[in-house]
Amino acid sequence: MKLIQILVVAALLPFAAAAEEPVGAGPVDARDLTLAQFLWTKRPVVVFAETPADPNFVRQMQLIDARLDQLAERDVIVITDTDPAEPSEIRRALHPRGFSLVILDKDGQVKLRKPLPWDVREIGRAIDKFPLRREELLERNPAGR
């Protein structure tokens, strides 16, 4: 009987871990998230707007959805916040004004703030210039030194 219980717990363990932290590049709503939970594991790319109907927000999400796989390669999690009436902890920490694209590194530091939508290629190029990302690339390919 104990073997069956162990197998059931082992089978459900991955689902419990997935409930704690969003997996993949997103996009996920900022409502129940904190920036601290992504520290040293993901690079948050946060898209703020006053409303989900904001044309800049709609355009940014279209650009992100088209190339989400490129962001996943860089350990990015896309977080959205379109409700300034009930500010999330992330909104309170980053203080956006209107539409805003905020890119953070794994160390939790804000690296870029953009007032207009950015293509995923531009986001990826910016991330590839971060010191932590460059270290990751060198660890993966030591011959590139």
C-alpha positions, 0 to 999 in steps of 0.5 A, a space after each residue: 500500500 505504501 508503494 502506491 502512495 509513494 507513486 501517487 505523490 511522485 506523480 503529482 509532485 511536478 504539478 505542485 512545483 508548477 503551481 508555485 512558479 509559472 513555467 515557460 515564457 508566459 504571458 502571466 498576469 501580475 496579480 498574484 506574483 512578486 519579482 522576488 519569486 523570479 530572482 536568479 531563475 527568470 528574467 521578467 519582462 513586464 508589460 504595463 498598460 492602463 487598460 487591455 485595450 491600449 493600442 500599444 499594449 495590444 501591439 506589444 502582446 502581438 509582437 511577443 506572441 509571435 516569437 515567444 520561443 526566442 524569449 524562452 531561450 533567454 529564461 524570460 517570463 512575460 508578465 502583464 499588468 493592465 489594472 492600475 485601479 488595483 495595483 499589483 505588487 509588481 506595479 507598486 515596485 516598478 511605478 509605470 506611467 501609462 504603457 511601459 515595457 520594463 526588462 529586468 535581469 535575473 538579479 532583479 535589477 531594472 535594465 531597460 524601460 521603454 515607453 513604446 512597444 519593442 519587437 522581440 528581436 530588439 528585446 533579445 538583443 538587449 538581453 544578450 548584452 546583459 552581463 549575466 546573460 553573457 556569462 551564461 553564454 560563455 558557460 554554455 560555449 567556453 570556446 567563445 572566449 
